Amino acid sequence: MNYILFDGPSRNKLLPFTYTRPVADIRIGILTVREKWETYLGYTTSTVTEDYLTDKYPMVEVEHNIMINASFLPNREIIELIKSLSENQAIFKDDDVIAFYTKEDQEAVNFDDYEAIEFEREILSIEHTWDIFSKNGDAIQDDFELLTNDRKSQAIPKSVNVINPENIFIEEGATLEFVTLNASSGPIYIGENAEIMEGSIIRGPFALCEHATVKLGAKIYGPTTVGPHSKVGGEVNNSVLFGYSNKGHDGFLGNSVLGEWCNLGADTNNSNLKNNYAEVRLWDYETEGFAKTGLQFCGLMMGDHSKCGINTMFNTGTVVGVSANIFGSGFPRNFVPSFSWGGNSGFTTYLTKKAFEVAKVVMSRRNIEFTKQDAAILEHVFEITKEYRPS
């Protein structure tokens, strides 16, 4: 069977992260949404997403296909139901479609003509940016069970101070000595060739993905995910780094999400709680206003390729778009548009020529090419976000 992940109605609520990727390639838990579905299904997937992303994330359609809403995270029950789907059947959770069967020659999908199958069990979904960190603990637990089932962890080194070792899994090539791991509140997963440096203290749920690094003496509270090839130091609480991003120095990051290729300068701090303890509102690209999150704790949402200088301070509930460069004293505004250059004293436009020069250098340090596809995507994001930048 051919499985296709589609963005679904939550796509705009997941900006700025979906400016540069399909919903399926958001990381929550240990794996991306796509990696979860492919692991459960035993098949590779393709994507239905925005037109400007299709060169990098194409759709592969055959005679018979099952379309899956990528905002839902798989579990064993939904996988069984999806694998049993036949023509003109669709699976719903309340009013939202999870998956449906379609044929290549089918001109349109009208769910009135489908047999509706209601999925009555619990299933995780990401509908807003803040779901990525607020639901990360459940996602880590699910991924931990999926990835470690019937497998044996590498031995925990004798120098490690450990609590609840049966809830810790270490992949091959990972290195850690003289650290404290407390898995009593949730699992701790340490990926291939990852490193935890001496003196670090980590409380689960926690995921350190392949080739990622925890710097000397870091203090990390779960649920936190450090994506592939990322580096973290200082104090981190309930945050998600997608991959290739760095918070390598002292400073606090809490209840936050960083996309790929982000960098936080030394002693950068974000607030995750308002002084009056009020509910946090967060910039919503769909309504172009500040939306209620229902959360008392909510920190920084930073899109791909954005960076900030040393001693940057982010207010509670700050959204930074794609390829922004922030520096200077004081708090920048709590919505920083994509391709902005500046800080508290004001912003100018960060031109793509300069942004691309930086991206090429940053990515080449990890032996990854900044491709024409990457440039085209960012050029498009630059154009569609012009309205948010000062003229």
Phi and psi in degrees as a GROMACS rama.xvg file:
@    title "Ramachandran Plot"
@    xaxis  label "Phi"
@    yaxis  label "Psi"
@TYPE xy
-102.14  124.868  ASN-2
-111.639  131.785  TYR-3
-125.503  125.478  ILE-4
-93.8048  126.96  LEU-5
-114.654  153.726  PHE-6
-64.6177  -42.2856  ASP-7
78.3816  177.645  GLY-8
-70.0034  -12.9538  PRO-9
-84.5809  -3.40213  SER-10
-54.9872  -48.2708  ARG-11
-69.6838  -26.1739  ASN-12
-76.9184  -10.2931  LYS-13
-103.103  8.30431  LEU-14
-68.056  148.148  LEU-15
-86.1224  -0.88036  PRO-16
-68.7881  -29.2086  PHE-17
-91.3865  5.28847  THR-18
-64.2923  -32.6684  TYR-19
-117.947  4.99055  THR-20
-158.924  156.706  ARG-21
-67.9208  161.884  PRO-22
-55.5587  -35.0319  VAL-23
-60.8702  -21.1385  ALA-24
-103.942  16.8398  ASP-25
-75.5821  137.909  ILE-26
-96.431  127.973  ARG-27
-147.5  132.82  ILE-28
82.7896  -136.813  GLY-29
-91.9459  -38.2918  ILE-30
-105.749  164.867  LEU-31
-75.208  165.356  THR-32
-58.907  -42.044  VAL-33
-62.0266  -45.7178  ARG-34
-61.3658  -35.3837  GLU-35
-62.795  -52.6243  LYS-36
-60.3423  -42.8122  TRP-37
-67.5521  -35.3256  GLU-38
-66.9149  -44.668  THR-39
-67.7336  -43.4297  TYR-40
-77.3544  -29.3827  LEU-41
77.3937  20.4831  GLY-42
-135.106  153.005  TYR-43
-76.3699  160.254  THR-44
-127.233  160.626  THR-45
-121.79  -169.893  SER-46
-139.919  141.214  THR-47
-106.869  117.004  VAL-48
-145.935  -167.346  THR-49
-63.252  148.055  GLU-50
-56.0487  -40.3657  ASP-51
-71.8254  -11.0701  TYR-52
-97.4807  -6.52131  LEU-53
-71.9174  -25.0885  THR-54
-63.5323  -39.0104  ASP-55
-85.2656  -30.8815  LYS-56
-127.118  74.3145  TYR-57
-75.8372  159.924  PRO-58
-97.28  137.005  MET-59
-114.213  115.613  VAL-60
-116.437  136.474  GLU-61
-122.288  -167.176  VAL-62
-62.9569  -42.0521  GLU-63
-122.621  131.553  HIS-64
-140.232  151.999  ASN-65
-118.71  121.818  ILE-66
-91.7675  134.314  MET-67
-126.48  130.293  ILE-68
-72.1272  113.335  ASN-69
-72.489  -7.34868  ALA-70
-78.4703  -9.95909  SER-71
-96.1184  139.893  PHE-72
-99.0009  132.525  LEU-73
-72.5466  154.738  PRO-74
-141.351  174.031  ASN-75
-63.5623  -34.5417  ARG-76
-67.4418  -44.2594  GLU-77
-70.5727  -31.3955  ILE-78
-63.5658  -44.1071  ILE-79
-60.0315  -41.4643  GLU-80
-68.4703  -41.5638  LEU-81
-65.2354  -41.219  ILE-82
-66.9409  -18.6393  LYS-83
-94.9121  0.896542  SER-84
-63.6502  142.523  LEU-85
-127.819  179.585  SER-86
-53.9552  140.388  GLU-87
62.2062  32.6556  ASN-88
-121.875  145.208  GLN-89
-141.793  146.607  ALA-90
-107.204  131.079  ILE-91
-121.821  150.166  PHE-92
-118.826  105.056  LYS-93
57.4912  -120.52  ASP-94
-94.1646  -0.805659  ASP-95
-99.6011  133.243  ASP-96
-80.6171  132.606  VAL-97
-93.6573  -45.3603  ILE-98
-158.338  153.511  ALA-99
-153.879  155.272  PHE-100
-90.1844  135.839  TYR-101
-143.935  156.17  THR-102
-112.658  153.467  LYS-103
-59.3869  -35.4977  GLU-104
-89.6876  7.83446  ASP-105
-77.9515  117.364  GLN-106
-73.5804  -36.3028  GLU-107
-148.666  157.634  ALA-108
-110.744  118.022  VAL-109
-119.485  108.615  ASN-110
-68.6295  -12.4459  PHE-111
-65.5858  -23.5911  ASP-112
-93.0075  0.951716  ASP-113
-100.401  152.388  TYR-114
-80.089  118.617  GLU-115
-88.2558  123.096  ALA-116
-108.535  119.036  ILE-117
-86.837  126.923  GLU-118
-90.614  111.02  PHE-119
-95.4578  -9.87448  GLU-120
-83.5871  170.21  ARG-121
-72.706  143.742  GLU-122
-148.981  135.026  ILE-123
-74.3351  145.363  LEU-124
-145.534  155.092  SER-125
-114.941  112.731  ILE-126
-112.649  -18.6271  GLU-127
-138.152  160.048  HIS-128
-57.9901  -38.3315  THR-129
-71.5552  -15.2014  TRP-130
-63.375  -27.0718  ASP-131
-61.8883  -41.0905  ILE-132
-91.0493  -33.6574  PHE-133
-72.8271  -24.0137  SER-134
-105.628  8.91675  LYS-135
-66.3846  -33.2363  ASN-136
-62.0575  -46.9897  GLY-137
-63.3472  -38.533  ASP-138
-68.2221  -38.7632  ALA-139
-61.8456  -44.8147  ILE-140
-59.2469  -45.7804  GLN-141
-63.5437  -45.3338  ASP-142
-67.1885  -37.2538  ASP-143
-59.2481  -46.4572  PHE-144
-64.4869  -39.4769  GLU-145
-65.1884  -45.523  LEU-146
-80.327  -26.0528  LEU-147
-104.046  -2.28843  THR-148
-58.2125  124.789  ASN-149
62.2087  23.6816  ASP-150
-120.223  157.78  ARG-151
-110.97  130.326  LYS-152
-70.0823  154.792  SER-153
-65.7484  155.537  GLN-154
-65.162  141.213  ALA-155
-77.4566  124.663  ILE-156
-57.3682  148.243  PRO-157
-64.6411  -24.7214  LYS-158
-78.2814  -9.1157  SER-159
-80.9497  129.967  VAL-160
-84.9168  114.673  ASN-161
-128.022  141.021  VAL-162
-123.084  127.986  ILE-163
62.5461  59.5305  ASN-164
-62.2692  -25.0616  PRO-165
-67.139  -11.4125  GLU-166
-104.726  23.0532  ASN-167
-124.7  135.157  ILE-168
-131.008  128.928  PHE-169
-119.256  122.195  ILE-170
-81.0848  167.253  GLU-171
-61.1581  141.817  GLU-172
85.7972  -9.60678  GLY-173
-72.4712  144.908  ALA-174
-127.263  135.208  THR-175
-160.355  132.309  LEU-176
-143.864  143.465  GLU-177
54.2021  47.9272  PHE-178
-124.2  167.373  VAL-179
-114.162  125.906  THR-180
-120.56  118.409  LEU-181
-115.131  102.825  ASN-182
-102.239  22.3427  ALA-183
-73.5682  -24.4528  SER-184
-98.2424  -3.68641  SER-185
163.322  164.882  GLY-186
-69.4148  156.926  PRO-187
-123.451  122.585  ILE-188
-117.666  127.408  TYR-189
-120.001  114.738  ILE-190
-78.1648  175.128  GLY-191
-57.7085  132.952  GLU-192
57.5886  21.6678  ASN-193
-82.1868  161.487  ALA-194
-136.754  134.278  GLU-195
-116.086  115.806  ILE-196
-79.0521  164.407  MET-197
-58.9717  145.831  GLU-198
84.1651  -2.95258  GLY-199
-74.8667  146.144  SER-200
-124.325  120.78  ILE-201
-128.531  131.819  ILE-202
-118.91  127.86  ARG-203
-72.0071  169.999  GLY-204
-69.8501  138.299  PRO-205
-149.357  137.864  PHE-206
-129.603  122.906  ALA-207
-113.599  107.511  LEU-208
-79.5098  177.256  CYS-209
-58.0093  137.847  GLU-210
62.2025  16.4988  HIS-211
-89.03  162.723  ALA-212
-135.608  134.928  THR-213
-103.985  122.667  VAL-214
-76.7531  170.387  LYS-215
-54.3729  129.089  LEU-216
68.1032  21.2252  GLY-217
-68.9614  151.436  ALA-218
-120.76  114.396  LYS-219
-125.596  125.694  ILE-220
-105.933  138.013  TYR-221
-80.5861  171.523  GLY-222
-81.0054  121.062  PRO-223
-133.105  141.584  THR-224
-124.181  128.39  THR-225
-111.18  109.15  VAL-226
-69.6545  174.044  GLY-227
-54.5711  136.563  PRO-228
63.0027  16.5553  HIS-229
-92.4051  163.047  SER-230
-132.244  136.378  LYS-231
-132.584  144.073  VAL-232
-144.992  179.196  GLY-233
71.7548  -140.588  GLY-234
-114.262  127.755  GLU-235
-132.402  135.35  VAL-236
-136.606  124.734  ASN-237
44.3971  60.609  ASN-238
-133.023  161.71  SER-239
-129.757  125.106  VAL-240
-109.759  123.272  LEU-241
-65.2646  -48.0467  PHE-242
165.947  150.356  GLY-243
57.1432  27.928  TYR-244
-116.726  154.232  SER-245
-129.003  127.838  ASN-246
-126.41  75.5887  LYS-247
-88.5224  -1.06843  GLY-248
-129.252  -178.366  HIS-249
-62.7912  161.533  ASP-250
125.749  166.355  GLY-251
-112.556  134.137  PHE-252
-128.235  118.996  LEU-253
-139.483  141.056  GLY-254
49.5894  53.0908  ASN-255
-136.269  163.895  SER-256
-135.603  127.63  VAL-257
-113.774  133.086  LEU-258
-71.7243  -154.254  GLY-259
-91.6586  151.447  GLU-260
62.7682  30.1351  TRP-261
-91.5772  155.519  CYS-262
-144.382  127.348  ASN-263
-103.314  124.655  LEU-264
-65.8238  164.144  GLY-265
-56.4569  138.684  ALA-266
64.4369  22.0175  ASP-267
-69.4486  137.467  THR-268
-133.144  145.632  ASN-269
-123.204  146.37  ASN-270
-85.314  138.024  SER-271
-120.011  7.8218  ASN-272
-146.657  127.169  LEU-273
-70.9232  150.338  LYS-274
-60.6147  -29.1108  ASN-275
-95.3205  7.68649  ASN-276
61.9153  22.3064  TYR-277
-79.0808  163.933  ALA-278
-60.3205  138.354  GLU-279
-84.3282  135.051  VAL-280
-105.898  144.858  ARG-281
-130.756  142.296  LEU-282
-57.7083  131.66  TRP-283
-117.55  114.234  ASP-284
-65.673  -27.5915  TYR-285
-70.5293  -44.6863  GLU-286
-93.9819  -11.1259  THR-287
55.7615  42.7615  GLU-288
-151.867  -177.095  GLY-289
-95.1332  120.289  PHE-290
-96.9924  147.09  ALA-291
-68.6882  134.971  LYS-292
-99.4716  -18.9156  THR-293
74.7188  8.62594  GLY-294
-113.539  143.552  LEU-295
-87.9775  -27.3112  GLN-296
-114.152  117.88  PHE-297
-158.912  127.851  CYS-298
-108.483  -106.89  GLY-299
-116.623  131.495  LEU-300
-113.127  116.286  MET-301
-125.619  121.834  MET-302
-73.8645  170.457  GLY-303
-54.5657  146.642  ASP-304
65.9445  11.1911  HIS-305
-89.3228  151.686  SER-306
-146.231  158.716  LYS-307
-140.274  154.205  CYS-308
-81.3101  178.96  GLY-309
-63.2839  148.799  ILE-310
61.7232  23.2863  ASN-311
-70.1287  140.699  THR-312
-119.387  122.698  MET-313
-107.324  131.42  PHE-314
-72.3224  165.55  ASN-315
-56.1489  133.744  THR-316
64.4405  54.6444  GLY-317
-101.628  135.036  THR-318
-114.504  123.245  VAL-319
-114.378  129.945  VAL-320
-75.5768  -154.968  GLY-321
-88.5262  140.368  VAL-322
52.8579  46.3513  SER-323
-97.2783  149.485  ALA-324
-128.102  113.546  ASN-325
-117.428  135.358  ILE-326
-159.9  167.733  PHE-327
102.309  171.682  GLY-328
-81.6795  164.751  SER-329
79.7138  175.005  GLY-330
-90.0741  125.457  PHE-331
-67.3632  163.907  PRO-332
-58.4655  158.671  ARG-333
-87.0182  10.2481  ASN-334
-137.143  113.756  PHE-335
-109.581  113  VAL-336
-64.5035  159.254  PRO-337
-58.8575  146.948  SER-338
56.8391  43.1232  PHE-339
-102.917  145.691  SER-340
-130.287  115.697  TRP-341
146.378  -147.542  GLY-342
-170.517  -140.991  GLY-343
-58.8106  -30.7675  ASN-344
-82.5117  -4.48347  SER-345
131.286  165.977  GLY-346
-125.928  148.194  PHE-347
-120.14  177.354  THR-348
-82.7791  130.504  THR-349
-87.5076  101.238  TYR-350
-66.0764  145.929  LEU-351
-61.5437  -34.4191  THR-352
-57.4261  -46.0763  LYS-353
-71.6176  -41.1821  LYS-354
-61.7597  -39.6163  ALA-355
-69.4458  -35.4072  PHE-356
-60.1952  -43.1066  GLU-357
-65.8725  -45.0124  VAL-358
-59.6647  -40.4189  ALA-359
-62.3325  -43.935  LYS-360
-65.9904  -46.8918  VAL-361
-60.6989  -46.4416  VAL-362
-71.8641  -33.8481  MET-363
-66.2373  -26.0289  SER-364
-64.4207  -22.9977  ARG-365
-103.479  14.6795  ARG-366
60.005  37.1509  ASN-367
-120.505  134.278  ILE-368
-83.1511  136.324  GLU-369
-83.7933  104.509  PHE-370
-89.1211  170.11  THR-371
-62.4461  -33.0193  LYS-372
-63.542  -43.8149  GLN-373
-61.4038  -44.5718  ASP-374
-63.0193  -41.8725  ALA-375
-64.3448  -39.795  ALA-376
-63.0229  -47.0002  ILE-377
-68.7536  -34.4651  LEU-378
-59.9962  -41.8653  GLU-379
-66.1213  -43.528  HIS-380
-61.0017  -39.8013  VAL-381
-57.3891  -43.5088  PHE-382
-70.3738  -43.6942  GLU-383
-79.3236  -8.42798  ILE-384
-106.74  8.14138  THR-385
-56.1629  -37.6288  LYS-386
-59.1604  -25.2277  GLU-387
-86.9816  -17.1426  TYR-388
-90.4275  151.022  ARG-389
-63.0681  139.004  PRO-390
